[in-house]
């Protein structure tokens, strides 16, 4: 009896997936968000951990699903020739050669790395992401999350600075900010002017007015000012939190590890911040 029920459930799941696939293919064959009905532009988004990636993905998905577009996570594999949207949650993994010579329109979003320290610290204390639970010799066999919990807040923030400097900050420093295919965006501008920023983004992508309107409806629905794309995923998200959370020795260590990064990103005009 149990075996029969399980088999029936598996069959139903396969049928449901097949129906969704057929519906997606129908949409893809009959709808196109681009003014040219003969071609589809490859869209590429590159972001960073705790830089609004879930938020941006949710808005992109509203258009992807409505038009039956194909999304691919951009990591180390080549982007398939039938992919419409390549989403790099870690911009450091983007490589042009992965695109196989295809023409594309891209977006790249950064956030003040000092706020990334604060946001990352709070998030890593509670997230269920598997990598934070994995034992690591660097932390005496503890996972990164357990390591943070073993520290007081001051030392935990210092550990987060070290973690950020060796990953996200390094990737931000390596990024080429003069690539003509990429629209450069800042999280802080998107937070302050959500509708205007996403309208600018989707116009840059070159989609039609219907697709832009659909995206902006989603922007309103998942506004960061109302909690963002996922419940409990985003905190306040307000820029400048670092000013009340980083102590002088935190700032000294941050400068030591990241150099003039915040100046290069336009968040400061000189080193004496």
C-alpha positions, 0 to 999 in steps of 0.5 A: 500500500505504502509502496503504491502510494509512493509510486503514485506520488512520484508519477504525479510529480513527473507529470507536473514537471512535464506540464510545467516544462511544456508550458515554459516551452509554449511561452518561449515559442510564443512570447519574447520580451525583446523588441526584436522577435527574431533574437534574444539577448543573453542577460548576465547579472553579477552580484555578491553575497549579502548585496541584494542577490535574492532581491534582484533574482526575484525580480528577474524571475518574474520576467523569466517565468512570464516569458518561459526564459531559461536561467542558469546559475553562473559558476564555473561551467560554460553558459549553455547556448540556449540560456537566456539569463546567467545569474552570478551570485558571486561576480568573482566567478564570472568569466567571459569565455564561459559565454562562448562568444555570445553578445550580452547585456550585463549588470553588476551590483556592489554594496559598501563592503563595510555594511557587508561586514555587518550584514554578513555577521548577522546573517551568518549567525542564523543561516542554514546554508550548508557551508556555514555548518561544515567543519573547517580546520581554520576554525579548529574543526568548527563550522564558520557559524559555530566559530562565530557563536563561540566569539563575543560580538566584537571578535565575531565582527573581526572574524567577519572582516577577515572572511570578507577580505579573503572573498567578496572584497577581493572579488570586488577589487579585481572586477573591471568596472569599465566593461561596456556591456555592464551597467554598474549599480550600487545597492545603496541607490537601489535601496533609496530609489527601487523603482527608478533603479530597476527601470533603468536596469531593465531598459539597459537589458533592452526588454519591451515595455510589458516586461518592464511593467511586470518587473516593476510590479514585482519590485513593489511587491518585494520592496526591501522597505517591506522586508525584501524577497524572502521573510527573515532573509533581509534585516533593515538593509539600510546603508551606513549601519557600519558606523554604529557597529565597527569599532576603531580597531575593526576599521584599522583591520578593515583598511589593512586588509582591503586597502583603498577599496571603499575609495575605489568604489566611490564610498569615500573620497580619501583614506581618512574615514 
